């Protein structure tokens, strides 16, 4: 899986932050194709009235489907953890759906034969 990390609204992406993103999304990377592309945008809300100002947005491009997740918190590391968990849940659900469709199709073919 190819991971592209972007910083927006003054957030600079250093090697520590990049390695943290890659480490947290390793679980998702094991479940998807090597051709999958993941874009992570890290930004900070400038409004002081917004308490959860650290935002992590992820877009995962798979074959035939695009999964998105957006999470906010007071800490960027926590936002990354939340978005990784959300994406892992979505990928698992997508894989289970595909598996169920394949099995149903296989059963239908056996009945027709």
TIGU-494419 format. One line per 5 residues: their letters; for each residue x, y, z of N, C-alpha, C, O. Coordinates in Angstrom, 3 decimals. Layout:
a = X:Y:Z:X:Y:Z:X:Y:Z:X:Y:Z  ...
REM end
This chain:
xxxxx = 0.850:-1.168:0.000:0.000:0.000:0.000:0.902:1.240:0.000:1.867:1.328:0.759  0.565:2.178:-0.859:1.316:3.421:-0.923:0.635:4.453:-0.017:-0.578:4.653:-0.093  1.420:5.095:0.827:0.889:6.082:1.763:1.465:7.447:1.419:2.676:7.613:1.275  0.567:8.421:1.290:0.976:9.792:1.016:0.462:10.654:2.177:-0.742:10.710:2.427  1.371:11.315:2.874:1.019:12.131:4.029:1.157:13.600:3.635:2.201:14.029:3.144
xxxxx = 0.086:14.364:3.858:0.080:15.789:3.513:-0.203:16.614:4.762:-0.966:16.197:5.634  0.406:17.766:4.837:0.139:18.697:5.919:-0.590:19.911:5.373:-0.238:20.423:4.310  -1.583:20.365:6.077:-2.375:21.519:5.646:-2.510:22.483:6.817:-2.413:22.072:7.974  -2.732:23.744:6.531:-2.939:24.784:7.556:-1.751:24.909:8.503:-1.921:25.020:9.718  -0.567:24.890:7.942:0.617:25.113:8.754:1.166:23.899:9.468:2.088:24.040:10.271
xxxxx = 0.645:22.721:9.216:1.157:21.509:9.845:2.319:20.995:8.999:2.158:20.717:7.811  3.481:20.875:9.616:4.645:20.346:8.904:4.765:18.852:9.195:4.570:18.402:10.324  5.085:18.111:8.165:5.191:16.656:8.286:6.662:16.306:8.434:7.429:16.404:7.477  7.057:15.893:9.646:8.430:15.466:9.856:8.486:13.936:9.825:7.452:13.275:9.728  9.674:13.390:9.907:9.845:11.937:9.809:9.176:11.203:10.974:8.691:10.085:10.804
xxxxx = 9.149:11.821:12.142:8.518:11.204:13.305:7.020:11.024:13.072:6.464:9.962:13.349  6.379:12.063:12.566:4.943:12.001:12.291:4.645:11.014:11.161:3.674:10.261:11.233  5.472:11.018:10.126:5.289:10.111:8.998:5.428:8.652:9.440:4.642:7.800:9.028  6.431:8.366:10.279:6.629:6.992:10.748:5.486:6.563:11.662:5.101:5.394:11.670  4.945:7.500:12.427:3.807:7.178:13.297:2.583:6.798:12.468:1.873:5.850:12.804
xxxxx = 2.334:7.542:11.377:1.217:7.237:10.486:1.407:5.853:9.876:0.474:5.049:9.863  2.606:5.566:9.371:2.873:4.277:8.744:2.740:3.128:9.738:2.238:2.059:9.391  3.188:3.347:10.972:3.097:2.305:11.994:1.638:2.013:12.354:1.247:0.852:12.476  0.835:3.071:12.524:-0.556:2.879:12.925:-1.394:2.267:11.795:-2.374:1.572:12.064  -1.021:2.515:10.546:-1.798:2.011:9.423:-1.244:0.706:8.857:-1.680:0.257:7.797
xxxxx = -0.294:0.099:9.548:0.260:-1.182:9.102:-0.810:-2.274:9.122:-0.798:-3.171:8.279  -1.733:-2.201:10.078:-2.816:-3.184:10.171:-3.705:-3.115:8.930:-4.115:-4.145:8.396  -3.997:-1.906:8.480:-4.809:-1.712:7.274:-4.023:-2.182:6.058:-4.592:-2.804:5.161  -2.728:-1.897:6.014:-1.889:-2.257:4.866:-1.839:-3.768:4.656:-1.759:-4.232:3.518  -1.885:-4.536:5.743:-1.859:-5.995:5.620:-3.151:-6.536:5.017:-3.145:-7.616:4.426
xxxxx = -4.249:-5.814:5.153:-5.551:-6.292:4.710:-5.902:-5.898:3.285:-6.856:-6.439:2.727  -5.163:-4.972:2.675:-5.499:-4.491:1.341:-4.377:-4.836:0.364:-3.302:-5.286:0.760  -4.650:-4.616:-0.906:-3.694:-4.884:-1.967:-2.497:-3.939:-1.882:-2.581:-2.862:-1.293  -1.403:-4.353:-2.469:-0.220:-3.486:-2.517:-0.436:-2.320:-3.479:0.303:-1.336:-3.438  -1.441:-2.426:-4.342:-1.750:-1.356:-5.285:-2.634:-0.267:-4.684:-2.858:0.765:-5.315
xxxxx = -3.135:-0.486:-3.477:-4.009:0.491:-2.828:-3.239:1.769:-2.524:-2.044:1.734:-2.230  -3.945:2.902:-2.598:-3.336:4.194:-2.302:-4.066:4.834:-1.122:-5.296:4.870:-1.079  -3.295:5.332:-0.182:-3.851:5.984:1.001:-3.324:7.407:1.082:-2.114:7.632:1.043  -4.230:8.360:1.195:-3.856:9.757:1.368:-4.289:10.193:2.764:-5.455:10.051:3.133  -3.351:10.720:3.531:-3.643:11.228:4.873:-3.383:12.729:4.860:-2.295:13.173:4.495
xxxxx = -4.378:13.504:5.255:-4.216:14.954:5.384:-4.300:15.314:6.849:-5.293:15.016:7.512  -3.267:15.949:7.356:-3.227:16.377:8.746:-3.330:17.894:8.771:-2.569:18.588:8.096  -4.271:18.401:9.549:-4.462:19.851:9.606:-4.816:20.273:11.024:-5.081:19.453:11.903  -4.807:21.583:11.207:-5.122:22.154:12.514:-6.128:23.281:12.326:-5.934:24.173:11.500  -7.202:23.227:13.101:-8.204:24.300:13.069:-7.632:25.518:13.784:-7.072:25.396:14.874
xxxxx = -7.770:26.674:13.181:-7.206:27.897:13.749:-8.136:28.575:14.752:-7.696:29.435:15.514  -9.400:28.204:14.761:-10.375:28.839:15.640:-10.145:28.383:17.085:-10.234:27.186:17.358  -9.855:29.290:18.014:-9.602:28.881:19.405:-10.854:28.355:20.118:-10.740:27.732:21.174  -12.029:28.593:19.564:-13.256:28.095:20.181:-13.449:26.594:19.918:-14.227:25.937:20.610  -12.748:26.064:18.932:-12.852:24.638:18.619:-11.802:23.902:19.449:-10.600:24.050:19.229
xxxxx = -12.276:23.111:20.402:-11.367:22.435:21.325:-10.602:21.309:20.627:-9.392:21.178:20.808  -11.302:20.496:19.830:-10.662:19.409:19.094:-10.099:19.961:17.790:-10.715:19.834:16.732  -8.936:20.568:17.878:-8.401:21.323:16.739:-7.511:20.492:15.815:-7.260:20.905:14.683  -7.032:19.345:16.262:-6.140:18.514:15.440:-6.987:17.547:14.606:-7.712:16.716:15.152  -6.886:17.666:13.273:-7.744:16.906:12.367:-6.892:15.976:11.505:-5.864:16.381:10.962
xxxxx = -7.337:14.722:11.389:-6.701:13.751:10.497:-7.782:13.216:9.560:-8.793:12.676:10.009  -7.558:13.371:8.246:-8.492:12.882:7.235:-7.777:11.849:6.385:-6.652:12.080:5.943  -8.421:10.702:6.150:-7.811:9.636:5.360:-8.738:9.245:4.219:-9.953:9.151:4.391  -8.145:9.019:3.052:-8.870:8.530:1.886:-8.106:7.323:1.364:-6.932:7.426:1.007  -8.779:6.181:1.323:-8.171:4.935:0.872:-8.805:4.536:-0.456:-10.000:4.246:-0.520
xxxxx = -7.999:4.522:-1.512:-8.477:4.156:-2.845:-8.170:2.680:-3.083:-7.011:2.283:-3.203  -9.222:1.880:-3.149:-9.094:0.467:-3.466:-9.674:0.220:-4.852:-10.243:1.123:-5.465  -9.529:-0.980:-5.330:-10.083:-1.322:-6.638:-11.606:-1.317:-6.548:-12.206:-2.198:-5.932  -12.222:-0.313:-7.172:-13.680:-0.261:-7.226:-14.350:0.457:-6.074:-15.563:0.662:-6.118  -13.624:0.846:-5.054:-14.260:1.509:-3.909:-13.269:2.491:-3.267:-12.055:2.291:-3.308
xxxxx = -13.815:3.541:-2.683:-13.009:4.523:-1.960:-13.569:4.640:-0.548:-14.761:4.884:-0.360  -12.707:4.467:0.432:-13.112:4.566:1.836:-12.528:5.841:2.420:-11.377:6.188:2.158  -13.344:6.543:3.224:-12.904:7.807:3.822:-13.141:7.792:5.323:-14.083:7.169:5.814  -12.270:8.488:6.041:-12.425:8.637:7.485:-11.863:9.998:7.894:-10.849:10.447:7.360  -12.528:10.643:8.840:-12.076:11.934:9.356:-12.292:11.931:10.864:-13.385:11.633:11.345
xxxxx = -11.249:12.262:11.596:-11.340:12.288:13.053:-10.659:13.535:13.597:-9.717:14.053:12.998  -11.153:14.021:14.758:-10.618:15.210:15.421:-10.354:14.893:16.882:-11.057:14.098:17.504  -9.330:15.532:17.408:-9.070:15.444:18.848:-8.144:16.600:19.236:-7.794:17.439:18.406  -7.757:16.625:20.507:-6.874:17.691:20.972:-5.412:17.391:20.667:-4.571:18.287:20.739  -5.094:16.130:20.322:-3.723:15.710:20.047:-3.658:15.058:18.665:-4.520:14.243:18.334
xxxxx = -2.661:15.396:17.857:-2.545:14.860:16.506:-2.333:13.345:16.523:-2.880:12.631:15.683  -1.546:12.861:17.471:-1.313:11.418:17.580:-2.598:10.657:17.844:-2.820:9.586:17.281  -3.436:11.208:18.694:-4.710:10.564:18.999:-5.633:10.590:17.769:-6.346:9.621:17.509  -5.617:11.681:17.024:-6.416:11.771:15.799:-5.986:10.710:14.792:-6.824:10.093:14.134  -4.678:10.501:14.675:-4.155:9.479:13.767:-4.608:8.096:14.219:-5.003:7.276:13.390
xxxxx = -4.557:7.827:15.522:-5.010:6.539:16.052:-6.484:6.308:15.741:-6.871:5.215:15.327  -7.305:7.335:15.941:-8.741:7.205:15.698:-9.041:6.943:14.225:-9.882:6.104:13.903  -8.360:7.653:13.335:-8.618:7.481:11.910:-8.124:6.104:11.454:-8.740:5.497:10.579  -7.038:5.603:12.023:-6.540:4.267:11.684:-7.542:3.198:12.110:-7.796:2.254:11.361  -8.107:3.338:13.299:-9.114:2.384:13.773:-10.355:2.409:12.894:-10.921:1.364:12.573
xxxxx = -10.772:3.609:12.507:-11.957:3.755:11.658:-11.734:3.105:10.298:-12.606:2.393:9.801  -10.579:3.342:9.697:-10.277:2.735:8.400:-10.183:1.214:8.511:-10.654:0.504:7.622  -9.592:0.710:9.574:-9.486:-0.740:9.768:-10.876:-1.369:9.842:-11.111:-2.438:9.279  -11.787:-0.706:10.535:-13.161:-1.212:10.634:-13.830:-1.228:9.265:-14.495:-2.202:8.911  -13.660:-0.149:8.488:-14.281:-0.069:7.167:-13.710:-1.114:6.210:-14.455:-1.713:5.435
xxxxx = -12.396:-1.337:6.256:-11.769:-2.330:5.379:-12.264:-3.723:5.733:-12.541:-4.525:4.841  -12.378:-4.021:7.019:-12.877:-5.342:7.443:-14.303:-5.562:6.960:-14.638:-6.644:6.479  -15.138:-4.549:7.084:-16.527:-4.648:6.636:-16.586:-4.868:5.118:-17.372:-5.682:4.636  -15.760:-4.145:4.381:-15.719:-4.284:2.924:-15.270:-5.689:2.519:-15.857:-6.298:1.624  -14.232:-6.201:3.176:-13.735:-7.553:2.869:-14.782:-8.606:3.189:-14.954:-9.555:2.424
xxxxx = -15.491:-8.456:4.312:-16.530:-9.413:4.682:-17.673:-9.409:3.671:-18.218:-10.462:3.339  -18.033:-8.223:3.183:-19.087:-8.128:2.164:-18.674:-8.846:0.885:-19.454:-9.603:0.307  -17.441:-8.601:0.450:-16.955:-9.244:-0.776:-16.925:-10.756:-0.615:-17.306:-11.490:-1.527  -16.472:-11.222:0.542:-16.399:-12.661:0.803:-17.801:-13.277:0.792:-17.997:-14.355:0.230  -18.767:-12.608:1.403:-20.140:-13.115:1.445:-20.737:-13.182:0.033:-21.430:-14.142:-0.303
xxxxx = -20.470:-12.171:-0.784:-20.971:-12.173:-2.165:-20.371:-13.326:-2.960:-21.076:-13.998:-3.712  -19.063:-13.557:-2.793:-18.400:-14.657:-3.497:-18.984:-16.003:-3.095:-19.222:-16.861:-3.944  -19.214:-16.187:-1.795:-19.762:-17.453:-1.321:-21.191:-17.657:-1.807:-21.569:-18.769:-2.177  -21.992:-16.585:-1.808:-23.367:-16.688:-2.299:-23.380:-17.018:-3.788:-24.216:-17.796:-4.247  -22.467:-16.433:-4.531:-22.381:-16.697:-5.965:-21.953:-18.150:-6.203:-22.462:-18.803:-7.114
xxxxx = -21.036:-18.649:-5.401:-20.577:-20.021:-5.524:-21.719:-21.002:-5.239:-21.870:-21.995:-5.950  -22.518:-20.734:-4.211:-23.657:-21.577:-3.870:-24.693:-21.555:-4.994:-25.264:-22.592:-5.330  -24.934:-20.394:-5.568:-25.907:-20.263:-6.655:-25.441:-21.051:-7.875:-26.265:-21.665:-8.552  -24.150:-21.049:-8.172:-23.631:-21.795:-9.301:-23.739:-23.293:-9.071:-24.010:-24.049:-10.005  -23.528:-23.731:-7.819:-23.636:-25.163:-7.513:-25.079:-25.640:-7.636:-25.322:-26.764:-8.076
xxx = -26.036:-24.802:-7.255:-27.439:-25.179:-7.382:-27.881:-25.238:-8.838:-28.713:-26.068:-9.205  -27.327:-24.362:-9.663:-27.694:-24.324:-11.076:-27.105:-25.531:-11.818:-27.646:-25.953:-12.841  -26.024:-26.074:-11.319:-25.360:-27.186:-12.010:-26.001:-28.513:-11.723:-25.552:-29.539:-12.234
REM end
